[in-house]
Amino acid sequence: MSNGPGYGFPQQPPAGGPGAQPVPGASGFGPPPGLPASPGIPTSPGLPGLSGTPPRSGGNLRRNAVWAFVGAVLASAGWTAAVMAVPGMVSTDSSPRSLGSYHLSDDFCATAKPTKLLQTYAVSDTSAPTHHTDRHPALDSMNCSMSLKRIGGNSDSEYVSVYLRADLHKAVNPAPELEANKELYRARGYQVTDISGVGEEAYFLYKDDGSDKYHSLYAELDIRDGGMTYYINYTASYTEGKGKPPSKDELRSALQSDGQDAIRAMRK
């Protein structure tokens, strides 16, 4: 959570969890805790509420100015050192996350080839895979589209579409959007299964939607690792009695295997 209004040293999270007292001097104006505060304005005699002796020369004013300058320099130096030494102190939910060794490729169909799916399906003879890579200071992206046909299948309903995409988020933290996407799918009736051990977070989406004998099948795996997001989705339509689509568990296993292969390939 970002600090409130004011300048000076950033507020550190209070130790001890909820209920702990905030660090004194952690927000507002002035130098960080432990650094000398600049002396106040010299007091003047004869004014209500003020006491002390009048300045005998301009020396006090000069010393005050020097102390104020030194305090500002120390506060600035403390802030700089904190940012360099403890980046988490100034990190927020929207701050970009590390991309580690993830990098772009010019042919995502080759880099993220869905090997596991291609044990069951072959690339269509009439539609070659297409891919595209985009580069931008805030977001790099690469994608791949494939039209596949079940190996040995003779029915039109055994054609499927596969789409893969990976984004390298350089300006924002993609985690909140990934979480929102999951909840939106859940609200629309998709089955959502969290998957552990793949990136920092991952989940599988599934829905078999249809009536009578005609069905539309959708499956997707989403992965986030730092500032990298990846997803692969599978869409198909089928008629009962004409071919047999893979089960939910078979699709989850295949997409998870291909997703793990893809994020490893993006780090090579």
KOLVEXTOR-537360 format. One record per atom (N, C-alpha, C): residue in one letter; atom name; x, y, z. Coordinates in steps of 0.2 Angstrom, whole numbers, plus 2048, in hexadecimal, padded with zeros to 3 digits. Layout:
N
> a; CA; X; Y; Z
...
***
This chain:
268
> m; N; 804; 7FA; 800
> m; CA; 800; 800; 800
> m; C; 804; 806; 800
> s; N; 803; 80B; 7FC
> s; CA; 807; 811; 7FC
> s; C; 806; 815; 802
> n; N; 80B; 81A; 803
> n; CA; 80B; 81E; 809
> n; C; 806; 823; 808
> g; N; 804; 827; 80D
> g; CA; 7FF; 82C; 80D
> g; C; 803; 832; 80A
> p; N; 7FF; 838; 80A
> p; CA; 802; 83E; 808
> p; C; 808; 840; 80C
> g; N; 80C; 844; 80A
> g; CA; 812; 847; 80D
> g; C; 818; 845; 80A
> y; N; 81E; 848; 80C
> y; CA; 824; 847; 80A
> y; C; 828; 844; 80F
> g; N; 82E; 841; 80E
> g; CA; 833; 83F; 813
> g; C; 834; 837; 812
> f; N; 836; 834; 817
> f; CA; 838; 82D; 817
> f; C; 831; 829; 817
> p; N; 831; 824; 812
> p; CA; 82C; 820; 811
> p; C; 82A; 81C; 818
> q; N; 823; 81B; 819
> q; CA; 821; 817; 81F
> q; C; 823; 810; 81E
> q; N; 826; 80D; 823
> q; CA; 827; 806; 823
> q; C; 821; 802; 826
> p; N; 820; 7FC; 824
> p; CA; 81B; 7F8; 827
> p; C; 81C; 7F7; 82E
> p; N; 817; 7F8; 832
> p; CA; 819; 7F7; 83A
> p; C; 81A; 7F0; 83B
> a; N; 81F; 7EF; 840
> a; CA; 820; 7E8; 842
> a; C; 81B; 7E5; 846
> g; N; 81A; 7DF; 846
> g; CA; 815; 7DC; 84B
> g; C; 80F; 7DB; 848
> g; N; 80D; 7DD; 842
> g; CA; 807; 7DB; 83F
> g; C; 802; 7E0; 841
> p; N; 7FB; 7DF; 840
> p; CA; 7F6; 7E3; 841
> p; C; 7F6; 7E6; 848
> g; N; 7F4; 7EC; 849
> g; CA; 7F4; 7EF; 850
> g; C; 7FB; 7F2; 852
> a; N; 800; 7F1; 84E
> a; CA; 807; 7F3; 850
> a; C; 807; 7FB; 84F
> q; N; 80B; 7FF; 853
> q; CA; 80B; 806; 852
> q; C; 80F; 808; 84D
> p; N; 80D; 80D; 849
> p; CA; 811; 80F; 843
> p; C; 818; 812; 846
> v; N; 81D; 812; 841
> v; CA; 823; 815; 843
> v; C; 823; 81C; 844
> p; N; 825; 81F; 849
> p; CA; 825; 827; 84A
> p; C; 829; 82A; 844
> g; N; 826; 82F; 842
> g; CA; 82A; 833; 83D
> g; C; 82A; 830; 836
> a; N; 826; 82B; 835
> a; CA; 827; 827; 82F
> a; C; 823; 82B; 829
> s; N; 81F; 830; 82A
> s; CA; 81C; 833; 825
> s; C; 81C; 83B; 826
> g; N; 81A; 83F; 822
> g; CA; 81A; 846; 823
> g; C; 820; 849; 821
> f; N; 822; 84F; 823
> f; CA; 828; 853; 821
> f; C; 82D; 851; 826
> g; N; 833; 852; 824
> g; CA; 839; 852; 828
> g; C; 83D; 84C; 826
> p; N; 843; 84B; 82A
> p; CA; 848; 846; 829
> p; C; 845; 83F; 82C
> p; N; 848; 83A; 82A
> p; CA; 846; 833; 82C
> p; C; 848; 832; 834
> p; N; 845; 82D; 837
> p; CA; 846; 82C; 83E
> p; C; 84D; 82B; 83F
> g; N; 850; 82E; 845
> g; CA; 857; 82D; 847
> g; C; 85B; 832; 844
> l; N; 859; 836; 83F
> l; CA; 85D; 83C; 83D
> l; C; 85B; 842; 840
> p; N; 860; 847; 841
> p; CA; 85F; 84D; 845
> p; C; 85A; 851; 841
> a; N; 855; 854; 845
> a; CA; 850; 859; 842
> a; C; 853; 85F; 843
> s; N; 852; 863; 83E
> s; CA; 855; 86A; 83D
> s; C; 852; 86E; 843
> p; N; 856; 873; 846
> p; CA; 854; 877; 84C
> p; C; 84E; 87C; 849
> g; N; 84A; 87D; 84E
> g; CA; 844; 882; 84C
> g; C; 846; 889; 84B
> i; N; 841; 88D; 849
> i; CA; 843; 894; 848
> i; C; 844; 897; 84F
> p; N; 849; 89C; 850
> p; CA; 84B; 89F; 856
> p; C; 845; 8A2; 859
> t; N; 844; 8A1; 860
> t; CA; 83E; 8A4; 863
> t; C; 83F; 8AC; 864
> s; N; 83A; 8AF; 865
> s; CA; 83A; 8B6; 866
> s; C; 837; 8B8; 86D
> p; N; 83A; 8BD; 871
> p; CA; 837; 8BF; 877
> p; C; 831; 8C3; 876
> g; N; 82D; 8C3; 87B
> g; CA; 827; 8C7; 87B
> g; C; 821; 8C5; 877
> l; N; 822; 8BF; 874
> l; CA; 81C; 8BC; 870
> l; C; 819; 8B7; 875
> p; N; 812; 8B7; 875
> p; CA; 80F; 8B2; 879
> p; C; 811; 8AB; 877
> g; N; 812; 8A7; 87C
> g; CA; 813; 8A0; 87B
> g; C; 81A; 89E; 879
> l; N; 81F; 8A4; 878
> l; CA; 825; 8A2; 876
> l; C; 82A; 8A5; 87B
> s; N; 830; 8A1; 87C
> s; CA; 835; 8A3; 881
> s; C; 83B; 8A2; 87E
> g; N; 840; 8A5; 881
> g; CA; 847; 8A4; 87F
> g; C; 84B; 8AB; 87F
> t; N; 851; 8AA; 87C
> t; CA; 854; 8B1; 87B
> t; C; 855; 8B3; 874
> p; N; 855; 8B9; 873
> p; CA; 855; 8BB; 86C
> p; C; 85C; 8BA; 869
> p; N; 85C; 8B8; 862
> p; CA; 863; 8B7; 85F
> p; C; 867; 8BD; 860
> r; N; 86E; 8BC; 861
> r; CA; 872; 8C1; 862
> r; C; 875; 8C3; 85B
> s; N; 875; 8BF; 856
> s; CA; 877; 8C0; 84F
> s; C; 874; 8BC; 84A
> g; N; 876; 8BC; 844
> g; CA; 873; 8B8; 83F
> g; C; 876; 8B1; 83F
> g; N; 87A; 8AF; 844
> g; CA; 87D; 8A9; 844
> g; C; 878; 8A3; 845
> n; N; 873; 8A4; 849
> n; CA; 86E; 89F; 84A
> n; C; 86A; 89D; 844
> l; N; 868; 8A3; 840
> l; CA; 865; 8A2; 83A
> l; C; 869; 89E; 835
> r; N; 86F; 8A0; 835
> r; CA; 874; 89C; 830
> r; C; 874; 895; 832
> r; N; 875; 893; 839
> r; CA; 875; 88C; 83B
> r; C; 86F; 889; 83A
> n; N; 869; 88C; 83B
> n; CA; 863; 889; 839
> n; C; 862; 887; 832
> a; N; 864; 88B; 82E
> a; CA; 864; 88A; 826
> a; C; 869; 884; 825
> v; N; 86F; 884; 828
> v; CA; 873; 87E; 827
> v; C; 870; 878; 829
> w; N; 86D; 878; 82F
> w; CA; 86A; 872; 832
> w; C; 864; 86F; 82D
> a; N; 860; 874; 82B
> a; CA; 85B; 872; 827
> a; C; 85D; 86F; 820
> f; N; 863; 872; 81D
> f; CA; 865; 86F; 817
> f; C; 868; 868; 819
> v; N; 86C; 867; 81E
> v; CA; 86F; 861; 820
> v; C; 869; 85C; 821
> g; N; 864; 85E; 825
> g; CA; 85E; 859; 826
> g; C; 85B; 857; 81F
> a; N; 85A; 85C; 81A
> a; CA; 857; 85A; 814
> a; C; 85B; 855; 810
> v; N; 862; 856; 810
> v; CA; 867; 852; 80D
> v; C; 867; 84B; 810
> l; N; 867; 84A; 817
> l; CA; 867; 844; 81A
> l; C; 860; 840; 818
> a; N; 85B; 844; 818
> a; CA; 854; 841; 817
> a; C; 854; 83E; 810
> s; N; 857; 842; 80B
> s; CA; 857; 840; 804
> s; C; 85C; 83A; 804
> a; N; 862; 83A; 807
> a; CA; 866; 834; 807
> a; C; 863; 82E; 80A
> g; N; 85F; 82F; 80F
> g; CA; 85C; 829; 813
> g; C; 857; 826; 80E
> w; N; 853; 82A; 80B
> w; CA; 84E; 828; 806
> w; C; 851; 824; 800
> t; N; 857; 827; 7FD
> t; CA; 85A; 823; 7F8
> t; C; 85D; 81D; 7FA
> a; N; 860; 81D; 800
> a; CA; 863; 816; 803
> a; C; 85E; 811; 804
> a; N; 858; 813; 806
> a; CA; 852; 80F; 808
> a; C; 850; 80C; 801
> v; N; 84F; 810; 7FC
> v; CA; 84D; 80D; 7F5
> v; C; 851; 808; 7F3
> m; N; 858; 80A; 7F3
> m; CA; 85D; 805; 7F0
> m; C; 85E; 7FF; 7F4
> a; N; 85D; 800; 7FB
> a; CA; 85F; 7FA; 7FF
> a; C; 859; 7F5; 801
> v; N; 853; 7F9; 801
> v; CA; 84D; 7F5; 803
> v; C; 847; 7F7; 7FE
> p; N; 847; 7F4; 7F8
> p; CA; 842; 7F6; 7F3
> p; C; 83B; 7F5; 7F5
> g; N; 83A; 7F0; 7F9
> g; CA; 833; 7EE; 7FB
> g; C; 830; 7F4; 7FF
> m; N; 834; 7F8; 802
> m; CA; 831; 7FE; 806
> m; C; 82D; 802; 802
> v; N; 82F; 803; 7FC
> v; CA; 82B; 808; 7F7
> v; C; 827; 804; 7F2
> s; N; 827; 7FE; 7F3
> s; CA; 823; 7FA; 7EE
> s; C; 81C; 7FA; 7EF
> t; N; 817; 7FA; 7EA
> t; CA; 810; 7FA; 7EB
> t; C; 80D; 7F4; 7E7
> d; N; 807; 7F3; 7E8
> d; CA; 803; 7EE; 7E4
> d; C; 804; 7EF; 7DD
> s; N; 805; 7F5; 7DB
> s; CA; 805; 7F7; 7D3
> s; C; 80C; 7F7; 7D1
> s; N; 811; 7F6; 7D5
> s; CA; 818; 7F7; 7D3
> s; C; 81A; 7F1; 7CE
> p; N; 81E; 7F2; 7C9
> p; CA; 820; 7ED; 7C5
> p; C; 823; 7E7; 7C9
> r; N; 822; 7E1; 7C6
> r; CA; 826; 7DB; 7C9
> r; C; 82B; 7D9; 7C5
> s; N; 830; 7D6; 7C8
> s; CA; 836; 7D3; 7C4
> s; C; 834; 7CF; 7BE
> l; N; 838; 7D0; 7B9
> l; CA; 837; 7CB; 7B3
> l; C; 83C; 7C6; 7B3
> g; N; 841; 7C6; 7B7
> g; CA; 846; 7C1; 7B8
> g; C; 84A; 7C0; 7B1
> s; N; 84A; 7BA; 7AF
> s; CA; 84D; 7B9; 7A8
> s; C; 848; 7B7; 7A3
> y; N; 842; 7B9; 7A4
> y; CA; 83D; 7B8; 79E
> y; C; 83F; 7BD; 799
> h; N; 83E; 7BB; 793
> h; CA; 83F; 7BF; 78D
> h; C; 83B; 7BD; 787
> l; N; 83B; 7C2; 782
> l; CA; 837; 7C1; 77C
> l; C; 83A; 7BC; 777
> s; N; 836; 7B9; 773
> s; CA; 838; 7B5; 76D
> s; C; 834; 7B8; 767
> d; N; 837; 7B7; 761
> d; CA; 834; 7B9; 75B
> d; C; 82F; 7B4; 759
> d; N; 82F; 7AE; 75B
> d; CA; 82A; 7A9; 759
> d; C; 828; 7A5; 75F
> f; N; 822; 7A8; 762
> f; CA; 820; 7A5; 768
> f; C; 81D; 79E; 767
> c; N; 81B; 79C; 760
> c; CA; 818; 795; 75F
> c; C; 81E; 790; 760
> a; N; 824; 792; 75E
> a; CA; 82A; 78E; 75F
> a; C; 82C; 78E; 766
> t; N; 82C; 794; 769
> t; CA; 82F; 794; 770
> t; C; 82A; 790; 775
> a; N; 824; 791; 774
> a; CA; 81F; 78E; 779
> a; C; 81B; 789; 776
> k; N; 81E; 785; 771
> k; CA; 81B; 780; 76E
> k; C; 817; 77B; 772
> p; N; 810; 77A; 772
> p; CA; 80C; 776; 776
> p; C; 80E; 76E; 775
> t; N; 813; 76C; 777
> t; CA; 815; 765; 775
> t; C; 810; 760; 778
> k; N; 80E; 761; 77E
> k; CA; 809; 75C; 781
> k; C; 803; 75B; 77D
> l; N; 800; 761; 77B
> l; CA; 7FA; 761; 777
> l; C; 7FB; 75E; 770
> l; N; 801; 75F; 76D
> l; CA; 803; 75D; 767
> l; C; 804; 755; 767
> q; N; 804; 752; 76C
> q; CA; 804; 74A; 76C
> q; C; 7FD; 748; 76A
> t; N; 7F8; 74C; 76B
> t; CA; 7F1; 74A; 76A
> t; C; 7EE; 74D; 763
> y; N; 7F1; 753; 762
> y; CA; 7EF; 757; 75C
> y; C; 7F5; 759; 757
> a; N; 7F3; 75A; 751
> a; CA; 7F8; 75C; 74C
> a; C; 7F6; 763; 749
> v; N; 7FB; 766; 747
> v; CA; 7F9; 76D; 744
> v; C; 7F5; 76C; 73E
> s; N; 7F0; 770; 73D
> s; CA; 7EC; 76F; 737
> s; C; 7F0; 770; 731
> d; N; 7EE; 76C; 72C
> d; CA; 7F1; 76D; 725
> d; C; 7EF; 774; 721
> t; N; 7E9; 776; 723
> t; CA; 7E6; 77C; 720
> t; C; 7E7; 783; 723
> s; N; 7EA; 782; 729
> s; CA; 7EB; 789; 72D
> s; C; 7F2; 788; 731
> a; N; 7F7; 78C; 72F
> a; CA; 7FD; 78C; 732
> a; C; 7FD; 790; 738
> p; N; 801; 78F; 73D
> p; CA; 801; 793; 743
> p; C; 803; 79A; 742
> t; N; 801; 79E; 746
> t; CA; 803; 7A5; 745
> t; C; 805; 7A8; 74C
> h; N; 80A; 7AD; 74B
> h; CA; 80D; 7AF; 751
> h; C; 80F; 7B7; 750
> h; N; 80F; 7BA; 756
> h; CA; 811; 7C1; 756
> h; C; 814; 7C3; 75C
> t; N; 819; 7C8; 75C
> t; CA; 81D; 7CA; 762
> t; C; 81C; 7D2; 761
> d; N; 81B; 7D5; 767
> d; CA; 81A; 7DC; 768
> d; C; 81F; 7DF; 76D
> r; N; 822; 7E4; 76C
> r; CA; 827; 7E7; 771
> r; C; 825; 7EE; 773
> h; N; 825; 7F0; 779
> h; CA; 823; 7F6; 77B
> h; C; 826; 7F8; 782
> p; N; 828; 7FE; 784
> p; CA; 82B; 7FF; 78A
> p; C; 828; 7FD; 790
> a; N; 821; 7FD; 790
> a; CA; 81D; 7FB; 795
> a; C; 81B; 7F3; 795
> l; N; 81A; 7F0; 78F
> l; CA; 818; 7EA; 78F
> l; C; 81A; 7E6; 788
> d; N; 81E; 7E1; 789
> d; CA; 81F; 7DC; 784
> d; C; 81B; 7D6; 783
> s; N; 819; 7D4; 77D
> s; CA; 814; 7CF; 77D
> s; C; 816; 7CB; 777
> m; N; 814; 7C4; 777
> m; CA; 815; 7C0; 772
> m; C; 80F; 7BB; 772
> n; N; 80D; 7B9; 76C
> n; CA; 807; 7B4; 76C
> n; C; 808; 7AF; 766
> c; N; 803; 7AA; 766
> c; CA; 803; 7A5; 761
> c; C; 7FC; 7A2; 761
> s; N; 7FA; 7A1; 75B
> s; CA; 7F3; 79E; 759
> s; C; 7F4; 798; 755
> m; N; 7F1; 792; 757
> m; CA; 7F2; 78C; 753
> m; C; 7EB; 789; 752
> s; N; 7EA; 786; 74C
> s; CA; 7E4; 782; 74B
> s; C; 7E6; 77B; 74B
> l; N; 7E3; 776; 74F
> l; CA; 7E6; 76F; 74F
> l; C; 7E0; 76B; 74E
> k; N; 7E2; 765; 74C
> k; CA; 7DD; 75F; 74B
> k; C; 7DF; 759; 74E
> r; N; 7DA; 756; 751
> r; CA; 7DC; 750; 755
> r; C; 7DF; 74A; 750
> i; N; 7E5; 748; 753
> i; CA; 7E8; 743; 74E
> i; C; 7E4; 73C; 74D
> g; N; 7E3; 73B; 747
> g; CA; 7DF; 735; 746
> g; C; 7D7; 736; 746
> g; N; 7D5; 73C; 747
> g; CA; 7CE; 73E; 747
> g; C; 7CB; 740; 740
> n; N; 7C5; 73E; 73F
> n; CA; 7C2; 73F; 739
> n; C; 7BC; 744; 739
> s; N; 7BA; 747; 73F
> s; CA; 7B5; 74B; 740
> s; C; 7B7; 752; 740
> d; N; 7B3; 757; 73D
> d; CA; 7B4; 75E; 73E
> d; C; 7B4; 760; 745
> s; N; 7B1; 75D; 749
> s; CA; 7B0; 75F; 750
> s; C; 7B7; 75E; 754
> e; N; 7BB; 75B; 751
> e; CA; 7C2; 759; 754
> e; C; 7C7; 75E; 752
> y; N; 7C5; 764; 74F
> y; CA; 7CA; 769; 74E
> y; C; 7CA; 76E; 755
> v; N; 7CF; 770; 757
> v; CA; 7D0; 775; 75D
> v; C; 7D4; 77B; 75B
> s; N; 7D3; 780; 75F
> s; CA; 7D7; 786; 75F
> s; C; 7DB; 787; 765
> v; N; 7E2; 788; 764
> v; CA; 7E6; 78A; 76A
> v; C; 7E9; 790; 769
> y; N; 7E9; 794; 76F
> y; CA; 7EC; 79B; 76F
> y; C; 7F0; 79C; 775
> l; N; 7F6; 79E; 774
> l; CA; 7FB; 79F; 779
> l; C; 7FE; 7A6; 779
> r; N; 7FF; 7A9; 77F
> r; CA; 801; 7B0; 780
> r; C; 805; 7B0; 786
> a; N; 80B; 7B5; 785
> a; CA; 80F; 7B6; 78B
> a; C; 810; 7BE; 78B
> d; N; 80F; 7C1; 791
> d; CA; 810; 7C8; 791
> d; C; 816; 7CA; 797
> l; N; 81A; 7CE; 795
> l; CA; 81F; 7D1; 79A
> l; C; 81D; 7D8; 79C
> h; N; 81A; 7D8; 7A2
> h; CA; 818; 7DE; 7A5
> h; C; 81E; 7E2; 7A8
> k; N; 81F; 7E8; 7A5
> k; CA; 825; 7EC; 7A7
> k; C; 823; 7F2; 7AB
> a; N; 81D; 7F4; 7AB
> a; CA; 81A; 7FA; 7AF
> a; C; 816; 7F9; 7B4
> v; N; 813; 7F3; 7B5
> v; CA; 80E; 7F2; 7BA
> v; C; 80F; 7EB; 7BD
> n; N; 80B; 7EA; 7C2
> n; CA; 80B; 7E3; 7C5
> n; C; 805; 7DF; 7C2
> p; N; 805; 7DA; 7BF
> p; CA; 800; 7D7; 7BC
> p; C; 7FB; 7D2; 7C0
> a; N; 7FE; 7D1; 7C7
> a; CA; 7FA; 7CD; 7CB
> a; C; 7F3; 7CF; 7CC
> p; N; 7F1; 7D5; 7CE
> p; CA; 7EA; 7D6; 7CF
> p; C; 7E6; 7D5; 7C9
> e; N; 7E8; 7D6; 7C3
> e; CA; 7E4; 7D5; 7BD
> e; C; 7E3; 7CE; 7BC
> l; N; 7E8; 7CA; 7BE
> l; CA; 7E8; 7C2; 7BD
> l; C; 7E2; 7C0; 7C2
> e; N; 7E3; 7C2; 7C8
> e; CA; 7DE; 7C0; 7CD
> e; C; 7D7; 7C2; 7CB
> a; N; 7D6; 7C8; 7C8
> a; CA; 7CF; 7CB; 7C6
> a; C; 7CD; 7C6; 7C0
> n; N; 7D1; 7C5; 7BC
> n; CA; 7CF; 7C0; 7B6
> n; C; 7CD; 7BA; 7B8
> k; N; 7D0; 7B7; 7BD
> k; CA; 7CE; 7B0; 7C0
> k; C; 7C7; 7B1; 7C3
> e; N; 7C5; 7B6; 7C7
> e; CA; 7BF; 7B7; 7CA
> e; C; 7B9; 7B8; 7C5
> l; N; 7BB; 7BC; 7BF
> l; CA; 7B6; 7BD; 7BA
> l; C; 7B4; 7B7; 7B7
> y; N; 7B9; 7B2; 7B5
> y; CA; 7B7; 7AC; 7B2
> y; C; 7B3; 7A8; 7B7
> r; N; 7B5; 7A8; 7BD
> r; CA; 7B1; 7A4; 7C2
> r; C; 7AA; 7A6; 7C2
> a; N; 7A9; 7AD; 7C2
> a; CA; 7A2; 7B0; 7C2
> a; C; 79E; 7AE; 7BC
> r; N; 7A1; 7AC; 7B6
> r; CA; 79E; 7AA; 7B0
> r; C; 79D; 7A3; 7B0
> g; N; 79E; 79F; 7B5
> g; CA; 79D; 798; 7B5
> g; C; 7A2; 794; 7B3
> y; N; 7A8; 796; 7B2
> y; CA; 7AE; 792; 7B1
> y; C; 7B1; 78E; 7B7
> q; N; 7B3; 788; 7B6
> q; CA; 7B6; 785; 7BC
> q; C; 7BD; 787; 7BD
> v; N; 7BF; 78A; 7C3
> v; CA; 7C6; 78C; 7C4
> v; C; 7CA; 788; 7C9
> t; N; 7D0; 786; 7C7
> t; CA; 7D4; 782; 7CB
> t; C; 7DB; 785; 7CC
> d; N; 7DC; 787; 7D2
> d; CA; 7E3; 789; 7D3
> d; C; 7E8; 784; 7D3
> i; N; 7EE; 786; 7D0
> i; CA; 7F4; 781; 7CF
> i; C; 7FA; 783; 7D2
> s; N; 7FD; 77F; 7D6
> s; CA; 803; 781; 7DA
> s; C; 809; 77E; 7D7
> g; N; 80E; 782; 7D8
> g; CA; 815; 780; 7D5
> g; C; 816; 782; 7CE
> v; N; 812; 786; 7CC
> v; CA; 813; 789; 7C5
> v; C; 814; 790; 7C5
> g; N; 819; 793; 7C4
> g; CA; 81A; 79A; 7C5
> g; C; 819; 79D; 7CC
> e; N; 817; 7A3; 7CD
> e; CA; 815; 7A5; 7D4
> e; C; 80D; 7A4; 7D5
> e; N; 80A; 7A4; 7D0
> e; CA; 803; 7A2; 7D0
> e; C; 800; 79F; 7C9
> a; N; 7FB; 79B; 7CA
> a; CA; 7F9; 798; 7C3
> a; C; 7F2; 795; 7C5
> y; N; 7ED; 795; 7C0
> y; CA; 7E7; 792; 7C1
> y; C; 7E5; 78F; 7BA
> f; N; 7E0; 78A; 7BA
> f; CA; 7DD; 787; 7B4
> f; C; 7D6; 789; 7B4
> l; N; 7D3; 78A; 7AE
> l; CA; 7CC; 78C; 7AD
> l; C; 7C9; 787; 7A8
> y; N; 7C3; 785; 7A9
> y; CA; 7C0; 780; 7A5
> y; C; 7B8; 781; 7A5
> k; N; 7B6; 780; 79F
> k; CA; 7AE; 780; 79E
> k; C; 7AC; 77C; 798
> d; N; 7A8; 778; 799
> d; CA; 7A4; 774; 794
> d; C; 79D; 776; 793
> d; N; 79C; 77B; 78E
> d; CA; 796; 77E; 78E
> d; C; 792; 77C; 787
> g; N; 78C; 77A; 788
> g; CA; 788; 778; 782
> g; C; 781; 775; 784
> s; N; 77E; 773; 77F
> s; CA; 777; 771; 781
> s; C; 776; 76B; 77C
> d; N; 772; 766; 77E
> d; CA; 771; 760; 77A
> d; C; 777; 75C; 779
> k; N; 779; 75B; 772
> k; CA; 77F; 758; 771
> k; C; 785; 75C; 76F
> y; N; 783; 763; 76D
> y; CA; 788; 767; 76B
> y; C; 78C; 76B; 771
> h; N; 792; 76B; 771
> h; CA; 796; 76E; 777
> h; C; 79B; 772; 774
> s; N; 79D; 778; 778
> s; CA; 7A3; 77C; 777
> s; C; 7A7; 77B; 77D
> l; N; 7AD; 779; 77C
> l; CA; 7B2; 778; 781
> l; C; 7B7; 77D; 782
> y; N; 7B9; 77F; 788
> y; CA; 7BE; 784; 789
> y; C; 7C2; 783; 78F
> a; N; 7C9; 783; 78E
> a; CA; 7CE; 782; 793
> a; C; 7D3; 787; 793
> e; N; 7D6; 789; 799
> e; CA; 7DB; 78E; 799
> e; C; 7E0; 78D; 79F
> l; N; 7E6; 78E; 79E
> l; CA; 7EB; 78E; 7A3
> l; C; 7EE; 795; 7A3
> d; N; 7EE; 799; 7A9
> d; CA; 7F1; 79F; 7AA
> d; C; 7F6; 79F; 7AF
> i; N; 7FC; 7A2; 7AE
> i; CA; 802; 7A2; 7B2
> i; C; 805; 7A9; 7B3
> r; N; 807; 7AA; 7B9
> r; CA; 80A; 7B0; 7BB
> r; C; 811; 7AF; 7BE
> d; N; 816; 7B2; 7BC
> d; CA; 81C; 7B1; 7C0
> d; C; 820; 7B8; 7C0
> g; N; 820; 7BB; 7C5
> g; CA; 823; 7C2; 7C5
> g; C; 81E; 7C6; 7C1
> g; N; 822; 7CA; 7BC
> g; CA; 81E; 7CE; 7B8
> g; C; 81C; 7CB; 7B1
> m; N; 81D; 7C4; 7B1
> m; CA; 81C; 7C0; 7AB
> m; C; 815; 7BD; 7AC
> t; N; 811; 7BE; 7A6
> t; CA; 80A; 7BA; 7A6
> t; C; 80A; 7B6; 7A0
> y; N; 807; 7B0; 7A1
> y; CA; 807; 7AB; 79B
> y; C; 800; 7A8; 79B
> y; N; 7FD; 7A7; 795
> y; CA; 7F7; 7A2; 795
> y; C; 7F7; 79E; 78F
> i; N; 7F3; 799; 78F
> i; CA; 7F2; 794; 78A
> i; C; 7EB; 792; 78A
> n; N; 7E7; 793; 785
> n; CA; 7E0; 791; 785
> n; C; 7DE; 78D; 77F
> y; N; 7DA; 788; 780
> y; CA; 7D7; 783; 77C
> y; C; 7D0; 784; 77B
> t; N; 7CE; 784; 775
> t; CA; 7C7; 785; 773
> t; C; 7C5; 77F; 76E
> a; N; 7BF; 77C; 76F
> a; CA; 7BD; 777; 76A
> a; C; 7B5; 777; 76B
> s; N; 7B2; 774; 765
> s; CA; 7AB; 772; 766
> s; C; 7AA; 76B; 763
> y; N; 7A6; 768; 766
> y; CA; 7A5; 761; 764
> y; C; 79D; 75F; 765
> t; N; 79C; 759; 761
> t; CA; 795; 756; 762
> t; C; 796; 750; 765
> e; N; 792; 74E; 76A
> e; CA; 792; 748; 76D
> e; C; 791; 742; 768
> g; N; 795; 73D; 769
> g; CA; 795; 737; 764
> g; C; 79A; 738; 75E
> k; N; 79C; 73E; 75D
> k; CA; 7A1; 73F; 758
> k; C; 7A8; 741; 75B
> g; N; 7AC; 73D; 75C
> g; CA; 7B2; 73E; 75F
> g; C; 7B2; 73F; 766
> k; N; 7B7; 73E; 76A
> k; CA; 7B7; 73F; 771
> k; C; 7BC; 744; 773
> p; N; 7BA; 74A; 776
> p; CA; 7BE; 74F; 778
> p; C; 7C2; 74D; 77E
> p; N; 7C8; 750; 780
> p; CA; 7CC; 74E; 786
> p; C; 7C8; 750; 78C
> s; N; 7C9; 74D; 791
> s; CA; 7C6; 74F; 798
> s; C; 7C9; 755; 79B
> k; N; 7C5; 758; 7A0
> k; CA; 7C8; 75D; 7A4
> k; C; 7CF; 75C; 7A6
> d; N; 7D0; 756; 7A9
> d; CA; 7D6; 755; 7AC
> d; C; 7DC; 754; 7A7
> e; N; 7DA; 751; 7A1
> e; CA; 7DF; 750; 79C
> e; C; 7E1; 757; 799
> l; N; 7DC; 75B; 799
> l; CA; 7DE; 762; 796
> l; C; 7E2; 766; 79B
> r; N; 7E0; 765; 7A2
> r; CA; 7E4; 769; 7A7
> r; C; 7EB; 766; 7A7
> s; N; 7EC; 760; 7A6
> s; CA; 7F3; 75D; 7A6
> s; C; 7F7; 75F; 7A0
> a; N; 7F4; 75F; 79A
> a; CA; 7F7; 761; 794
> a; C; 7F9; 769; 794
> l; N; 7F4; 76D; 796
> l; CA; 7F6; 774; 796
> l; C; 7FB; 776; 79C
> q; N; 7FB; 773; 7A1
> q; CA; 800; 774; 7A7
> q; C; 807; 772; 7A4
> s; N; 807; 76C; 7A1
> s; CA; 80E; 76A; 79F
> s; C; 810; 76F; 799
> d; N; 80C; 771; 795
> d; CA; 80E; 775; 78F
> d; C; 810; 77C; 792
> g; N; 80C; 77E; 798
> g; CA; 80E; 785; 79B
> g; C; 814; 785; 79E
> q; N; 816; 77F; 7A2
> q; CA; 81C; 77F; 7A5
> q; C; 822; 77F; 7A0
> d; N; 821; 77B; 79B
> d; CA; 826; 77B; 795
> d; C; 827; 782; 793
> a; N; 822; 786; 792
> a; CA; 822; 78D; 78F
> a; C; 826; 792; 793
> i; N; 824; 792; 79A
> i; CA; 828; 797; 79E
> i; C; 82F; 795; 79F
> r; N; 831; 78E; 79E
> r; CA; 838; 78C; 79F
> r; C; 83B; 78F; 798
> a; N; 838; 78E; 793
> a; CA; 83B; 790; 78C
> a; C; 83C; 798; 78C
> m; N; 838; 79C; 78F
> m; CA; 838; 7A3; 78F
> m; C; 83E; 7A5; 794
> r; N; 841; 7A1; 798
> r; CA; 846; 7A3; 79C
> r; C; 84D; 7A1; 799
> k; N; 84D; 79D; 794
> k; CA; 853; 79B; 791
> k; C; 857; 7A0; 78D
***
